[in-house]
Amino acid sequence: MSIVSYRIKPGTKVNLAKWDADDRSLIGNRKAAAKARLEKLTRTLDQQQELLYAEGRYKLLVVLQAMDTAGKDSTIRYVFEGVNPQGVRVAGFRAPTEQELARDFLWRVHEKVPGKGEIVIFNRSHYEDVLITRVNGWVDGTTCRARYEQIVAFEKLLADTGTTILKFYLHISKDEQKKRLLERRDDPTKQWKFNPADLKTRDQWEDYMRAYADALSATSTHYAPWYVVPANSKLQRNLIVAQAITDALARLKMHYPPASPEVKSAIIK
């Protein structure tokens, strides 16, 4: 299953209106087969994560960005359901504190990146500082463009020191978002997720699409690529993310560390 077509080539000018949020080409009319494929990918990821942790050499950073209801939480839940939590962390980024605002915008991010043998998932990320800040006019165009360059340099530093970086924009349509917001509003088991403040963000939809398009265009590199993931279908979304991660880990050609002489000669009574 090739997912190269969902990856943004460096230097590409992104127009999100040309990306089909309802794409289900990996599923077609074979939903059962697609579910089986996803189950196989999650088993593979479980094995790869154990190997990554045991070898203790490489690091993996997964960045998830999306409009509300596109499924960041459920992507994490389904794609990483089988991994050992000992070697996996999820980091979220809410409004910065006074201490964080007193420093550069990447300061709070750097301390949460993965260590050797670890997978870290950013549920929202440093990209908030070129999205919500831009849409709401908290930074001007000059500052925003400078931050693109700083983000690219920051991710190059991480890549040069052994971090594999995969970034996923979960692309949902405005109509699908409305459907999911209504479900949250009307379902007692989902009402806790509904935040009336999200409706302001929905009113800014076109501004966010422009901000996302510019950020994706400016920061997709060969060492930290962006994937535009059709997210109207949860199964299609999860397949793409799981496939991209397992492919990237496979390219590392990891091995279990050799046993020490003490292990080989140990006598167990």
Backbone as numpy.savetxt, mean C-alpha at the origin, in Angstrom:
# Nx Ny Nz CAx CAy CAz Cx Cy Cz
-0.14 -14.82 -13.99 -0.99 -13.63 -13.99 -0.10 -12.39 -13.99
-0.08 -11.65 -15.06 0.76 -10.46 -15.16 -0.02 -9.23 -14.68
0.65 -8.44 -13.87 0.01 -7.22 -13.37 0.81 -5.98 -13.75
1.71 -6.14 -14.71 2.55 -5.03 -15.14 1.72 -3.85 -15.63
0.59 -4.14 -16.25 -0.24 -3.07 -16.81 -0.81 -2.14 -15.76
-0.80 -2.55 -14.48 -1.32 -1.70 -13.42 -0.23 -0.83 -12.79
1.01 -1.06 -13.19 2.13 -0.32 -12.63 2.40 0.94 -13.45
2.67 2.03 -12.79 2.94 3.29 -13.47 4.42 3.38 -13.81
4.73 3.49 -15.07 6.12 3.64 -15.49 6.65 5.00 -15.07
7.91 5.04 -14.64 8.50 6.34 -14.26 8.37 7.35 -15.39
8.02 8.56 -15.05 7.90 9.62 -16.04 6.56 9.69 -16.73
5.65 8.78 -16.39 4.32 8.76 -17.01 3.42 9.83 -16.39
2.71 10.54 -17.25 1.72 11.51 -16.77 0.40 10.77 -16.55
-0.05 10.72 -15.31 -1.23 9.93 -14.95 -2.50 10.75 -15.10
-3.50 10.14 -15.72 -4.85 10.70 -15.78 -5.79 9.63 -15.25
-6.25 9.78 -14.02 -7.02 8.71 -13.38 -8.36 8.47 -14.05
-8.85 9.44 -14.82 -10.10 9.24 -15.55 -9.97 8.13 -16.59
-8.74 7.83 -17.00 -8.50 6.79 -18.01 -8.27 5.41 -17.39
-8.27 5.34 -16.07 -8.10 4.06 -15.39 -9.47 3.57 -14.91
-9.82 2.37 -15.30 -11.14 1.82 -15.00 -11.18 1.24 -13.60
-11.85 1.92 -12.69 -11.96 1.44 -11.32 -12.77 0.15 -11.22
-13.56 -0.14 -12.26 -14.42 -1.33 -12.26 -13.82 -2.49 -13.04
-12.56 -2.38 -13.39 -11.87 -3.45 -14.12 -11.90 -4.76 -13.32
-12.34 -5.84 -13.95 -12.38 -7.16 -13.31 -11.75 -8.20 -14.21
-10.76 -7.77 -14.99 -10.19 -8.64 -16.01 -9.47 -9.86 -15.43
-9.01 -9.78 -14.20 -8.34 -10.93 -13.59 -9.34 -11.96 -13.07
-10.60 -11.57 -13.02 -11.64 -12.47 -12.53 -12.45 -13.04 -13.68
-12.89 -12.15 -14.58 -13.73 -12.59 -15.68 -14.99 -13.24 -15.17
-15.35 -14.36 -15.76 -16.53 -15.11 -15.30 -16.14 -16.34 -14.49
-14.92 -16.28 -13.92 -14.41 -17.43 -13.16 -14.09 -16.99 -11.73
-15.11 -16.58 -11.01 -14.93 -16.05 -9.67 -14.35 -17.10 -8.71
-14.82 -18.33 -8.82 -14.33 -19.39 -7.93 -12.84 -19.63 -8.15
-12.42 -19.63 -9.42 -11.01 -19.83 -9.73 -10.17 -18.66 -9.21
-10.72 -17.44 -9.31 -10.00 -16.26 -8.82 -9.84 -16.32 -7.31
-10.87 -16.77 -6.60 -10.77 -16.91 -5.15 -9.73 -17.96 -4.78
-9.69 -19.05 -5.53 -8.70 -20.09 -5.27 -7.29 -19.56 -5.52
-7.15 -18.73 -6.56 -5.85 -18.12 -6.86 -5.42 -17.21 -5.72
-6.34 -16.44 -5.18 -6.01 -15.56 -4.07 -5.58 -16.36 -2.84
-6.27 -17.45 -2.56 -5.90 -18.29 -1.43 -4.49 -18.85 -1.60
-4.16 -19.22 -2.83 -2.81 -19.73 -3.11 -1.77 -18.64 -2.90
-2.09 -17.42 -3.34 -1.15 -16.31 -3.18 -0.93 -15.98 -1.70
-1.98 -16.03 -0.89 -1.81 -15.72 0.53 -0.99 -16.81 1.23
-1.12 -18.07 0.78 -0.28 -19.14 1.34 1.18 -18.91 0.96
1.39 -18.50 -0.30 2.75 -18.21 -0.75 3.35 -17.06 0.05
2.56 -16.03 0.29 3.03 -14.88 1.06 3.39 -15.30 2.49
2.62 -16.19 3.07 2.92 -16.70 4.40 4.31 -17.34 4.42
4.59 -18.17 3.42 5.90 -18.83 3.34 7.02 -17.83 3.10
6.76 -16.85 2.23 7.78 -15.85 1.93 8.08 -14.97 3.14
7.03 -14.63 3.89 7.24 -13.79 5.07 8.08 -14.51 6.10
7.87 -15.79 6.28 8.68 -16.57 7.22 10.14 -16.58 6.77
10.34 -16.75 5.47 11.69 -16.77 4.91 12.37 -15.41 5.06
11.62 -14.34 4.80 12.14 -12.98 4.96 12.60 -12.75 6.40
11.77 -13.19 7.34 12.07 -13.00 8.75 13.27 -13.85 9.17
13.32 -15.09 8.69 14.41 -15.99 9.07 15.75 -15.52 8.52
15.75 -15.07 7.28 17.01 -14.63 6.66 17.49 -13.32 7.27
16.55 -12.44 7.61 16.91 -11.20 8.28 17.81 -10.30 7.48
17.58 -10.25 6.19 18.44 -9.45 5.30 17.69 -8.32 4.63
16.50 -8.62 4.14 15.73 -7.65 3.37 14.58 -7.07 4.19
13.99 -6.00 3.66 12.86 -5.34 4.30 11.82 -5.05 3.22
10.56 -5.05 3.60 9.48 -4.75 2.66 8.57 -3.67 3.23
8.37 -2.62 2.44 7.43 -1.56 2.79 6.30 -1.54 1.78
5.08 -1.68 2.27 3.89 -1.63 1.44 3.11 -0.38 1.80
2.86 0.48 0.80 2.14 1.72 1.02 0.75 1.61 0.40
-0.27 1.89 1.19 -1.65 1.89 0.71 -2.23 3.29 0.83
-2.70 3.82 -0.29 -3.38 5.11 -0.31 -4.70 4.94 -1.05
-5.70 5.71 -0.64 -7.00 5.57 -1.29 -7.96 6.62 -0.77
-9.01 6.84 -1.53 -10.15 7.60 -1.02 -10.90 6.74 -0.01
-11.73 7.36 0.80 -12.50 6.62 1.81 -13.34 5.53 1.17
-13.41 4.40 1.84 -14.18 3.19 1.50 -13.53 2.33 0.43
-12.35 2.71 -0.08 -11.73 1.90 -1.14 -11.18 0.59 -0.62
-10.98 0.47 0.71 -10.66 -0.84 1.26 -9.24 -1.04 1.73
-8.62 -0.03 2.29 -7.25 -0.22 2.81 -7.24 -1.27 3.92
-8.16 -1.14 4.88 -8.19 -2.07 6.00 -8.48 -3.49 5.54
-9.46 -3.65 4.66 -9.82 -5.01 4.23 -8.74 -5.61 3.33
-8.02 -4.79 2.59 -6.89 -5.30 1.81 -5.85 -5.91 2.74
-5.54 -5.19 3.80 -4.58 -5.72 4.78 -5.09 -7.01 5.39
-6.37 -7.01 5.75 -6.94 -8.18 6.42 -6.90 -9.42 5.53
-7.27 -9.28 4.26 -7.36 -10.45 3.39 -6.02 -10.87 2.80
-5.19 -9.92 2.42 -3.92 -10.27 1.78 -2.93 -10.83 2.81
-2.95 -10.28 4.02 -1.97 -10.68 5.02 -2.57 -11.59 6.10
-3.71 -12.21 5.82 -4.39 -12.98 6.86 -3.59 -14.16 7.36
-2.69 -14.73 6.56 -1.98 -15.93 6.98 -0.59 -15.70 7.53
-0.10 -14.45 7.54 1.29 -14.23 7.93 1.45 -14.24 9.44
2.67 -14.49 9.86 3.00 -14.47 11.29 3.11 -13.02 11.74
2.29 -12.58 12.68 2.32 -11.17 13.11 3.63 -10.75 13.75
4.48 -11.72 14.10 5.75 -11.40 14.73 6.65 -10.55 13.81
6.51 -10.75 12.49 7.38 -10.04 11.56 6.67 -9.02 10.70
5.44 -8.65 11.09 4.64 -7.72 10.28 4.07 -6.61 11.18
4.14 -5.38 10.71 3.55 -4.26 11.45 2.69 -3.43 10.49
1.63 -2.84 11.03 0.82 -1.88 10.30 1.00 -0.53 10.97
1.33 0.49 10.18 1.51 1.84 10.70 0.51 2.77 10.03
-0.16 3.57 10.82 -1.10 4.55 10.28 -0.63 5.96 10.61
-1.08 6.92 9.84 -0.64 8.30 10.04 -1.87 9.20 10.10
-2.15 9.67 11.29 -3.26 10.60 11.50 -2.73 12.02 11.46
-3.55 12.99 11.85 -3.09 14.37 11.86 -1.84 14.49 12.72
-0.81 15.18 12.26 0.44 15.28 13.01 0.27 16.01 14.34
1.05 15.58 15.31 1.05 16.23 16.62 1.87 17.51 16.56
1.83 18.28 17.64 2.64 19.50 17.70 4.12 19.16 17.59
4.53 18.08 18.24 5.93 17.66 18.18 6.33 17.32 16.74
5.45 16.65 16.02 5.74 16.28 14.64 5.74 17.49 13.72
4.82 18.41 13.95 4.75 19.62 13.13 5.98 20.50 13.30
6.67 20.35 14.41 7.87 21.15 14.67 9.08 20.63 13.89
8.91 19.51 13.18 10.00 18.90 12.43 9.59 18.74 10.97
10.52 18.24 10.15 10.18 18.03 8.74 9.11 16.95 8.62
8.36 16.97 7.52 7.18 16.11 7.40 7.50 14.62 7.32
8.76 14.29 7.04 9.15 12.88 6.95 9.70 12.32 8.27
9.88 13.19 9.25 10.48 12.77 10.51 9.68 11.64 11.17
8.38 11.81 11.22 7.55 10.81 11.89 7.42 9.53 11.08
7.71 9.61 9.79 7.60 8.46 8.90 8.81 7.56 9.03
9.99 8.17 9.12 11.23 7.39 9.07 11.31 6.38 10.20
10.81 6.73 11.37 10.92 5.83 12.51 10.02 4.60 12.38
9.10 4.62 11.42 8.16 3.50 11.28 8.48 2.58 10.10
9.55 2.85 9.38 9.89 2.00 8.23 10.38 0.65 8.74
10.36 -0.39 7.89 10.73 -1.73 8.36 12.20 -1.88 8.67
12.47 -2.74 9.65 13.83 -3.18 9.91 14.11 -4.46 9.15
15.31 -4.98 9.25 15.68 -6.19 8.51 14.77 -7.35 8.90
14.29 -8.04 7.86 13.42 -9.19 8.07 11.97 -8.85 8.33
11.62 -7.59 8.19 10.28 -7.14 8.59 9.47 -6.63 7.40
8.17 -6.81 7.49 7.21 -6.20 6.56 6.45 -5.13 7.33
6.38 -3.94 6.76 5.58 -2.87 7.34 4.58 -2.38 6.29
3.34 -2.24 6.70 2.28 -1.74 5.82 1.88 -0.36 6.30
1.99 0.61 5.43 1.52 1.97 5.74 0.06 2.09 5.30
-0.83 2.24 6.28 -2.24 2.47 6.01 -2.44 3.99 6.02
-2.38 4.60 4.85 -2.09 6.00 4.63 -0.61 6.20 4.96
-0.04 7.31 4.56 1.41 7.39 4.60 1.89 8.83 4.51
3.18 8.97 4.18 3.79 10.28 3.94 3.15 11.00 2.76
2.39 10.28 1.94 1.73 10.92 0.80 0.56 11.80 1.22
0.08 11.64 2.44 -0.94 12.56 2.93 -0.45 14.00 2.89
0.86 14.18 3.00 1.43 15.52 3.03 1.58 16.16 1.66
1.14 15.45 0.61 1.03 16.07 -0.71 -0.38 15.87 -1.28
-1.29 15.40 -0.43 -2.67 15.18 -0.85 -3.62 16.08 -0.07
-3.91 15.71 1.18 -4.85 16.52 1.97 -4.31 17.94 2.17
-3.00 18.07 2.32 -2.42 19.40 2.52 -2.59 20.26 1.27
-2.47 19.64 0.10 -2.63 20.38 -1.15 -4.09 20.74 -1.39
-4.97 19.75 -1.24 -6.38 19.97 -1.55 -6.98 21.07 -0.66
-6.55 21.10 0.58 -7.08 22.08 1.52 -6.29 23.39 1.55
-5.30 23.51 0.68 -4.55 24.75 0.58 -3.62 25.03 1.74
-3.21 23.97 2.48 -2.31 24.17 3.62 -0.86 24.30 3.17
-0.56 23.84 1.95 0.75 24.08 1.36 0.53 24.62 -0.05
1.48 25.41 -0.53 1.34 25.96 -1.88 2.01 25.03 -2.90
1.89 25.36 -4.17 2.41 24.52 -5.22 3.91 24.31 -5.14
4.64 25.34 -4.76 6.10 25.23 -4.66 6.49 24.24 -3.57
5.84 24.33 -2.43 6.11 23.40 -1.34 5.75 21.97 -1.73
4.63 21.82 -2.41 4.18 20.49 -2.82 5.18 19.85 -3.78
5.65 20.61 -4.77 6.62 20.07 -5.72 7.94 19.72 -5.03
8.33 20.52 -4.07 9.55 20.22 -3.31 9.38 18.92 -2.53
8.18 18.70 -2.00 7.93 17.48 -1.24 7.96 16.25 -2.14
7.52 16.36 -3.37 7.65 15.24 -4.30 9.12 14.82 -4.38
10.00 15.80 -4.58 11.42 15.51 -4.71 11.98 14.92 -3.42
11.53 15.42 -2.28 12.00 14.90 -1.00 11.52 13.48 -0.77
10.29 13.18 -1.18 9.77 11.82 -1.05 10.57 10.86 -1.92
10.84 11.25 -3.16 11.61 10.40 -4.07 13.00 10.13 -3.48
13.64 11.15 -2.92 14.96 10.97 -2.32 14.88 10.07 -1.08
13.84 10.26 -0.28 13.64 9.44 0.92 13.46 7.97 0.55
12.64 7.70 -0.45 12.41 6.32 -0.86 13.66 5.72 -1.52
14.46 6.54 -2.18 15.72 6.06 -2.75 16.66 5.64 -1.64
16.70 6.40 -0.55 17.51 6.03 0.61 17.08 4.68 1.16
15.78 4.49 1.31 15.27 3.22 1.82 15.63 2.07 0.89
15.44 2.29 -0.41 15.75 1.24 -1.39 17.23 0.90 -1.39
18.08 1.92 -1.30 19.52 1.69 -1.33 20.02 0.95 -0.09
19.22 0.96 0.97 19.62 0.27 2.19 18.79 -1.00 2.42
18.29 -1.58 1.33 17.72 -2.92 1.40 16.22 -3.02 1.54
15.48 -1.94 1.32 14.03 -1.98 1.44 13.38 -2.11 0.07
12.56 -3.10 -0.10 11.70 -3.21 -1.27 10.44 -2.41 -1.00
10.10 -1.51 -1.92 8.96 -0.60 -1.72 7.91 -0.84 -2.79
6.68 -1.07 -2.37 5.55 -1.24 -3.28 4.45 -0.30 -2.82
3.93 0.51 -3.76 2.91 1.51 -3.41 1.65 1.26 -4.23
0.52 1.21 -3.54 -0.75 0.88 -4.18 -1.76 2.00 -3.95
-2.24 2.57 -5.05 -3.38 3.49 -4.98 -4.62 2.67 -5.30
-5.50 2.49 -4.33 -6.73 1.71 -4.52 -7.76 2.63 -5.15
-8.05 2.37 -6.42 -8.82 3.29 -7.25 -10.30 2.90 -7.27
-11.10 3.67 -6.54 -12.54 3.41 -6.47 -13.26 4.52 -7.23
-14.41 4.19 -7.82 -15.20 5.21 -8.51 -16.06 5.97 -7.51
-16.49 7.14 -7.89 -17.33 7.95 -7.01 -18.68 7.27 -6.77
-19.22 6.62 -7.79 -20.50 5.91 -7.63 -20.37 4.76 -6.64
-19.26 4.01 -6.74 -19.05 2.90 -5.82 -18.85 3.41 -4.40
-18.15 4.52 -4.26 -17.98 5.09 -2.92 -19.33 5.45 -2.30
-20.22 6.04 -3.12 -21.55 6.38 -2.61 -22.27 5.14 -2.11
-22.20 4.07 -2.86 -22.84 2.82 -2.47 -22.30 2.33 -1.12
-20.99 2.39 -0.95 -20.39 1.89 0.28 -20.66 2.82 1.47
-20.70 4.11 1.22 -21.04 5.04 2.29 -22.47 4.83 2.77
-23.39 4.56 1.84 -24.76 4.28 2.22 -24.85 3.00 3.05
-24.06 2.00 2.70 -24.03 0.76 3.47 -23.54 1.03 4.89
-22.52 1.87 5.01 -22.02 2.21 6.34 -23.07 2.97 7.15
-23.76 3.87 6.51 -24.75 4.66 7.21 -25.92 3.81 7.69
-26.32 2.83 6.89 -27.56 2.09 7.14 -27.37 0.77 7.86
-26.15 0.24 7.89 -25.90 -1.06 8.51 -25.39 -0.84 9.95
-26.14 -1.30 10.96 -25.71 -1.08 12.35 -24.33 -1.65 12.66
-23.92 -2.68 11.92 -22.60 -3.26 12.17 -21.48 -2.47 11.51
-21.84 -1.50 10.67 -20.83 -0.70 9.98 -20.91 0.78 10.32
-21.91 1.17 11.10 -22.09 2.59 11.37 -20.93 3.21 12.13
-20.20 2.39 12.88 -19.05 2.90 13.62 -17.96 3.41 12.67
-17.99 2.93 11.42 -17.01 3.37 10.43 -17.40 4.69 9.77
-18.67 5.06 9.88 -19.15 6.24 9.16 -18.76 7.51 9.89
-18.11 8.39 9.18 -17.69 9.68 9.73 -18.25 10.77 8.83
-19.19 11.57 9.34 -19.76 12.63 8.51 -18.72 13.55 7.88
-17.54 13.65 8.52 -16.48 14.49 7.97 -15.98 13.97 6.62
-16.19 12.66 6.38 -15.78 12.08 5.10 -16.56 12.69 3.93
-17.74 13.23 4.22 -18.55 13.81 3.15 -17.91 15.07 2.58
-17.14 15.77 3.41 -16.42 16.94 2.90 -15.37 16.49 1.88
-14.66 15.42 2.22 -13.67 14.88 1.29 -14.34 14.45 -0.01
-15.52 13.87 0.09 -16.24 13.46 -1.12 -16.60 14.68 -1.97
-16.95 15.79 -1.33 -17.24 17.01 -2.08 -16.01 17.55 -2.81
-14.83 17.14 -2.35 -13.57 17.58 -2.97 -13.01 16.53 -3.93
-13.88 15.65 -4.40 -13.44 14.48 -5.18 -12.51 14.87 -6.34
-12.92 15.79 -7.17 -12.12 16.14 -8.35 -10.77 16.73 -7.94
-10.76 17.52 -6.88 -9.49 18.06 -6.40 -8.55 16.94 -5.95
-9.13 15.94 -5.28 -8.30 14.81 -4.85 -7.80 13.99 -6.05
-8.63 13.83 -7.05 -8.18 13.08 -8.23 -6.99 13.77 -8.90
-7.04 15.09 -8.96 -5.90 15.83 -9.53 -4.66 15.70 -8.64
-4.87 15.79 -7.32 -3.74 15.69 -6.41 -3.11 14.30 -6.46
-3.96 13.27 -6.51 -3.42 11.91 -6.62 -2.68 11.72 -7.94
-3.27 12.18 -9.03 -2.64 12.01 -10.34 -1.26 12.66 -10.38
-1.16 13.86 -9.83 0.13 14.55 -9.82 1.15 13.83 -8.94
0.70 13.36 -7.79 1.61 12.65 -6.88 2.09 11.34 -7.48
1.18 10.58 -8.10 1.56 9.32 -8.73 2.53 9.57 -9.88
2.27 10.61 -10.66 3.13 10.93 -11.80 4.54 11.29 -11.34
4.63 12.04 -10.25 5.92 12.58 -9.81 6.75 11.60 -9.00
6.13 10.54 -8.45 6.86 9.72 -7.48 6.88 8.23 -7.78
6.43 7.82 -8.97 6.55 6.41 -9.33 7.92 6.19 -9.96
8.74 5.39 -9.32 10.10 5.12 -9.77 10.30 3.62 -9.92
11.41 3.24 -10.54 11.64 1.81 -10.71 11.90 1.12 -9.37
12.41 1.87 -8.37 12.68 1.27 -7.06 11.53 1.45 -6.08
10.55 2.29 -6.41 9.37 2.47 -5.56 8.17 2.74 -6.45
7.72 1.72 -7.18 6.64 1.93 -8.16 5.27 2.08 -7.53
4.43 2.85 -8.21 3.01 2.93 -7.86 2.23 1.96 -8.74
1.23 1.34 -8.16 0.25 0.54 -8.89 -1.11 1.22 -8.73
-1.81 1.42 -9.84 -3.20 1.88 -9.77 -4.07 0.62 -9.75
-4.70 0.37 -8.62 -5.41 -0.89 -8.40 -6.91 -0.67 -8.50
-7.58 -1.23 -9.51 -9.05 -1.11 -9.58 -9.66 -1.69 -8.30
-10.46 -0.90 -7.59 -10.91 -1.31 -6.26 -12.42 -1.42 -6.13
-13.16 -1.25 -7.23 -14.61 -1.48 -7.13 -14.89 -2.93 -6.81
-14.06 -3.83 -7.34 -14.14 -5.25 -7.02 -13.09 -5.57 -5.96
-13.55 -6.02 -4.82 -12.62 -6.34 -3.73 -11.71 -7.51 -4.10
-12.25 -8.47 -4.84 -11.45 -9.62 -5.24 -10.36 -9.22 -6.23
-10.72 -8.40 -7.21 -9.72 -7.91 -8.17 -8.64 -7.12 -7.45
-9.05 -6.26 -6.55 -8.10 -5.46 -5.75 -7.13 -6.34 -4.99
-7.64 -7.33 -4.28 -6.79 -8.18 -3.46 -5.85 -9.04 -4.31
-6.33 -9.50 -5.46 -5.49 -10.28 -6.35 -4.28 -9.49 -6.82
-4.49 -8.26 -7.23 -3.39 -7.43 -7.74 -2.37 -7.16 -6.65
-2.84 -6.78 -5.48 -1.92 -6.46 -4.39 -1.14 -7.70 -3.98
-1.82 -8.83 -3.81 -1.15 -10.06 -3.40 -0.14 -10.52 -4.44
-0.51 -10.42 -5.72 0.40 -10.85 -6.78 1.64 -9.96 -6.84
1.45 -8.66 -6.73 2.60 -7.74 -6.77 3.57 -8.01 -5.63
3.04 -8.28 -4.44 3.89 -8.52 -3.28 4.64 -9.83 -3.41
3.94 -10.89 -3.78 4.61 -12.19 -3.89 5.64 -12.19 -5.03
5.34 -11.50 -6.11 6.32 -11.39 -7.21 7.58 -10.67 -6.73
7.39 -9.57 -6.01 8.54 -8.79 -5.53 9.39 -9.61 -4.55
8.75 -10.33 -3.65 9.50 -11.14 -2.70 10.22 -12.30 -3.39
9.60 -12.86 -4.42 10.25 -13.94 -5.16 11.54 -13.47 -5.83
11.52 -12.21 -6.30 12.72 -11.68 -6.97 13.90 -11.51 -6.02
13.66 -11.51 -4.73 14.76 -11.37 -3.77 15.59 -12.65 -3.67
15.04 -13.76 -4.12 15.75 -15.05 -4.10 16.32 -15.33 -2.70
15.43 -15.32 -1.74 15.82 -15.49 -0.34 16.13 -16.95 -0.03
16.93 -17.16 1.02 17.30 -18.50 1.47 17.27 -18.53 2.99
16.94 -19.70 3.53 17.06 -19.87 4.97 18.53 -19.82 5.36
18.86 -19.21 6.48 20.27 -19.13 6.88 20.81 -20.52 7.20
22.09 -20.76 6.89 22.66 -22.08 7.19 22.77 -22.30 8.69
22.68 -23.53 9.07 22.80 -23.88 10.49 24.25 -23.70 10.95
24.42 -23.22 12.15 25.77 -23.08 12.72 26.30 -24.45 13.13
27.61 -24.57 13.29 28.18 -25.85 13.74 27.57 -26.33 15.05
27.25 -25.37 15.93 26.66 -25.74 17.22 25.30 -26.41 17.05
24.55 -25.92 16.08 23.24 -26.52 15.81 23.40 -27.92 15.27
24.32 -28.08 14.33 24.50 -29.38 13.69 25.03 -30.43 14.67
25.80 -29.98 15.63 26.40 -30.96 16.58 25.63 -31.05 17.88
24.52 -30.33 17.99 23.78 -30.34 19.26 23.25 -31.72 19.56
23.40 -32.10 20.80 22.90 -33.41 21.27 21.66 -33.15 22.13
20.56 -33.74 21.72 19.30 -33.56 22.44 19.01 -34.83 23.22
19.05 -34.72 24.53 18.87 -35.91 25.37 17.41 -36.11 25.73
